[in-house]
Amino acid sequence: MSSELIEHPPAVAPEGVCPFPHGAGRPAPQRSRADEVVRRVLRIKERPAGVSDNAALATFQKSMLISATRCTLTYLVFPFALPAVSVAKGVGVILGMTIGIFAMVCDVFTIRRFFAVDHKWRWYFSAAALGVITLLAVLLVQDIIHLAR
């Protein structure tokens, strides 16, 4: 047996102090030039305190749900429900535009969150989010053209 002492955390930590070191000993993440460019464009400083990879994933799921809601309303609910109840012309388009813009903003925040936490899948999730943003932008332009007529 070795005579060296093994340092253990105290059995009971003082109130409000975590006995296990975390965060302070974490090595600085190695980022590619592309990561640095994206972080600069999205104005991301460093990893926000208390934000985990799971929180980033939850944000992604919420933004995708908002985008899915917009598409469901636009293509399934509005075409059938609004004419049935004789709602004023253009209400569905305006509501769809509002939800679409909100969804795009949420998607941008999702991308920011993934890059802020240096999530290992940040590029894949960002590609999916950018695809959704592109589709929503096309729909937004179509809605604007529809309103202009």
C-alpha positions in Angstrom: 0.0 0.0 0.0 1.1 3.5 -0.7 1.7 5.9 2.1 0.4 8.8 0.1 -2.7 10.4 1.3 -5.7 10.5 -1.1 -7.5 13.7 -0.8 -11.3 13.3 -0.5 -13.9 16.0 -0.3 -15.2 16.6 3.2 -18.1 14.3 4.3 -20.2 17.4 4.9 -19.6 20.5 2.9 -20.3 24.0 4.3 -23.7 25.2 3.4 -23.9 26.6 -0.2 -20.5 25.1 -1.2 -20.2 22.1 -3.5 -17.6 19.7 -2.3 -16.8 18.5 -5.9 -14.7 20.7 -8.2 -16.4 21.4 -11.5 -16.1 24.1 -14.1 -12.9 25.5 -12.8 -10.8 22.6 -13.9 -12.5 22.3 -17.3 -10.0 22.9 -20.1 -10.8 25.7 -22.6 -12.6 24.2 -25.6 -10.6 23.9 -28.9 -12.6 25.7 -31.5 -12.1 25.8 -35.3 -11.9 29.0 -37.2 -15.4 28.3 -38.5 -16.6 28.0 -34.9 -15.0 31.3 -34.0 -16.6 33.0 -37.1 -20.1 31.8 -36.1 -19.6 32.8 -32.5 -18.5 36.3 -33.7 -21.5 36.6 -36.1 -24.0 35.4 -33.4 -22.2 37.6 -30.7 -21.5 34.8 -28.3 -19.0 35.5 -25.6 -18.3 32.4 -23.5 -20.4 29.5 -22.2 -23.2 31.0 -20.0 -23.2 29.8 -16.4 -25.6 26.9 -15.8 -26.4 26.1 -19.4 -26.0 22.4 -20.3 -26.0 20.4 -23.5 -29.4 19.2 -22.5 -30.7 22.7 -22.3 -29.5 23.4 -25.8 -31.3 20.3 -27.0 -34.5 21.3 -25.2 -34.3 24.7 -26.9 -33.9 23.0 -30.3 -36.9 20.8 -29.7 -39.0 23.8 -28.7 -38.1 25.8 -31.8 -38.8 22.9 -34.1 -42.2 22.5 -32.4 -43.0 26.1 -33.1 -42.0 25.7 -36.7 -44.1 22.5 -37.0 -47.1 24.3 -35.4 -46.8 27.1 -38.0 -46.8 24.6 -40.9 -49.7 22.6 -39.3 -51.8 25.8 -39.0 -50.9 27.1 -42.4 -51.5 23.9 -44.4 -54.0 21.9 -42.4 -56.0 24.2 -40.1 -56.3 27.5 -41.9 -57.4 26.2 -45.3 -60.3 24.3 -43.8 -61.3 26.0 -40.6 -61.1 29.7 -41.6 -63.4 29.5 -44.6 -65.8 27.3 -42.6 -66.3 30.0 -40.0 -66.1 32.9 -42.5 -63.1 34.6 -40.8 -61.9 37.9 -42.4 -59.7 37.4 -45.5 -56.0 37.5 -44.6 -56.2 36.7 -40.9 -54.7 33.2 -41.5 -51.9 34.7 -43.5 -51.1 37.3 -40.9 -51.2 34.8 -38.1 -49.0 32.4 -40.2 -46.5 35.2 -40.8 -46.4 36.1 -37.1 -45.8 32.5 -36.0 -43.2 32.1 -38.8 -41.2 35.1 -37.7 -41.4 33.9 -34.1 -40.2 30.5 -35.2 -37.3 31.9 -37.1 -36.2 34.0 -34.1 -36.4 30.9 -31.9 -34.3 28.9 -34.5 -31.6 31.6 -34.3 -31.6 31.4 -30.5 -31.3 27.7 -30.8 -28.2 28.0 -33.0 -26.8 30.5 -30.5 -27.4 28.1 -27.6 -25.7 25.2 -29.4 -22.6 27.2 -30.2 -22.6 28.8 -26.7 -22.3 25.4 -25.0 -19.9 24.0 -27.7 -22.3 21.1 -28.2 -20.7 18.3 -30.2 -23.6 18.2 -32.7 -23.8 22.0 -33.1 -23.1 22.0 -36.8 -25.7 19.3 -37.6 -28.4 20.9 -35.5 -27.6 24.3 -37.0 -27.9 22.9 -40.5 -31.4 21.6 -39.6 -32.3 24.9 -38.0 -31.0 26.8 -41.1 -33.0 24.6 -43.3 -36.2 25.3 -41.4 -35.4 29.1 -41.4 -34.9 28.9 -45.2 -38.3 27.2 -45.6 -40.0 29.6 -43.3 -38.4 32.6 -45.1 -39.8 31.3 -48.4 -43.2 30.9 -46.8 -43.0 34.4 -45.4 -42.2 35.8 -48.9 -45.2 33.9 -50.3 -47.4 35.2 -47.5 -46.3 38.8 -48.2 -47.0 38.3 -52.0 -50.4 36.9 -51.1 -51.2 39.9 -48.9 -50.1 42.3 -51.6 -52.6 41.0 -54.1 
